[in-house]
Structure formats: structure tokens, C-alpha cells
Amino acid sequence: MSSHPRHDLDPVLESPIRLSIVAALAGVERADFATVRDTIAISDSALSKQLTHLEDVEYVVIDKERAGRRTKTWLSLTETGDQALRSHLDALQRIVDSAARRGAATTDR
């Protein structure tokens, strides 16, 4: 008997907020803090907290640049973060496919 694909889900990305952040950063070189905040509809403080966690596990890099008197925060997905997202999505797809196969098997009876 093979292992269920749920065992391949990334525990870091099981949080809908962290999954949303990583997904928002996938496919772009970098995005500014405000754009990610607005894209996933979250408060500044909640985004900051989740970004700290993602930075700790090396899924995201946080860069701060001076822009005149202001500091702009840039976020980018690391290779590790990109691979984690791909693996997590693959596991989710295998779960869905497994359920679909079971559903088709029960309707064929």
C-alpha cells in the first residue's frame, strides 16, 4: 500500500495565508509589500508576521530599499520556496486525482 499524498504536503504551506503569499510571489521576480498585501487582502501586521516565518524557512527573501525618505520593502520567492510550492501543489493535485478516481470507481459499479 502506498503512502497517501497528504504526507507530501508542506506544513509551512498548509497555512492559507502563507500559501497565498508564496503563490502571489511565484512567477514574478519580486513584488513590493503593499502589492502582496493588497493582492491577498491581509493587514500589514498579519503579512509581516507570516513573512517572518517564510523568511525563517528560507522560502522568501525580504529586501528593504531607501526611496527618498521612505523605505520600500521588496519580497521575492527563493528557489527553495518555489520548489516547496510546486511540491505542495503537486501533492494537492494527487489528492484531488485520487478522489476523482475513487468517485469514478464507485459510479461504475
C-alpha positions in Angstrom: 0.0 0.0 0.0 1.4 3.4 -1.0 1.5 6.4 1.2 -1.3 8.9 0.9 -0.2 12.2 -0.9 -1.3 14.2 2.1 2.0 13.2 3.7 3.8 15.2 0.9 2.0 18.4 1.8 4.4 21.1 3.1 3.4 22.0 6.6 4.6 25.6 6.1 2.2 26.0 3.2 -0.8 24.4 4.9 -1.5 27.9 6.2 -3.8 29.6 3.7 -2.1 32.9 4.3 1.4 31.6 3.7 0.3 29.6 0.6 -1.3 32.8 -0.7 1.9 34.8 -0.2 4.1 32.2 -1.9 1.6 31.8 -4.8 1.5 35.6 -5.2 5.3 35.7 -5.5 5.5 32.8 -7.9 6.2 33.8 -11.4 7.4 37.3 -10.6 11.0 38.4 -9.9 9.9 40.4 -6.9 6.9 42.3 -5.6 6.5 45.2 -3.1 5.0 44.6 0.3 1.9 46.7 -0.5 1.1 44.9 -3.7 1.3 41.5 -1.9 -0.8 42.9 1.0 -3.5 44.1 -1.4 -3.4 41.0 -3.6 -4.1 38.6 -0.7 -6.3 41.1 1.2 -4.4 41.0 4.6 -3.4 43.6 7.1 0.2 44.9 7.3 0.8 43.2 10.7 -0.5 39.8 9.6 1.5 39.9 6.4 4.7 40.9 8.4 4.2 38.0 10.8 3.8 35.5 8.0 6.7 36.9 6.0 8.9 36.5 9.0 8.0 32.8 9.2 8.6 32.4 5.4 11.9 34.1 5.7 13.0 31.9 8.6 12.4 28.8 6.5 14.1 30.5 3.5 11.1 30.5 1.2 11.1 34.3 0.9 13.8 37.0 0.8 12.9 40.4 2.2 14.9 43.4 0.9 14.5 46.9 2.0 15.5 49.8 -0.2 15.5 53.5 0.5 13.3 55.6 -1.8 13.9 59.1 -0.8 12.8 59.4 2.8 10.8 56.2 2.7 11.9 52.6 2.8 10.3 50.2 0.3 10.1 46.5 1.1 10.6 44.1 -1.7 9.7 40.4 -1.5 10.9 37.6 -3.6 10.4 33.8 -3.7 13.6 31.8 -3.3 14.4 28.6 -5.3 13.6 26.7 -2.1 10.2 28.4 -1.8 9.4 27.8 -5.4 10.2 24.1 -5.1 8.1 23.9 -1.9 5.2 25.5 -3.7 5.5 23.1 -6.7 5.7 20.1 -4.5 2.8 21.2 -2.3 0.6 21.9 -5.4 1.6 18.5 -6.8 0.5 16.8 -3.6 -2.8 18.6 -3.6 -3.4 17.6 -7.3 -2.6 14.0 -6.4 -5.2 14.1 -3.6 -7.8 15.5 -6.0 -7.0 13.0 -8.7 -7.2 10.2 -6.1 -10.6 11.3 -5.0 -11.8 11.7 -8.6 -10.6 8.1 -9.4 -12.5 6.8 -6.3 -15.6 8.7 -7.4 -15.4 7.2 -10.9 -14.9 3.7 -9.5 -18.0 4.0 -7.3 -20.2 5.2 -10.1 -19.0 2.3 -12.4 -20.5 -0.3 -10.0 
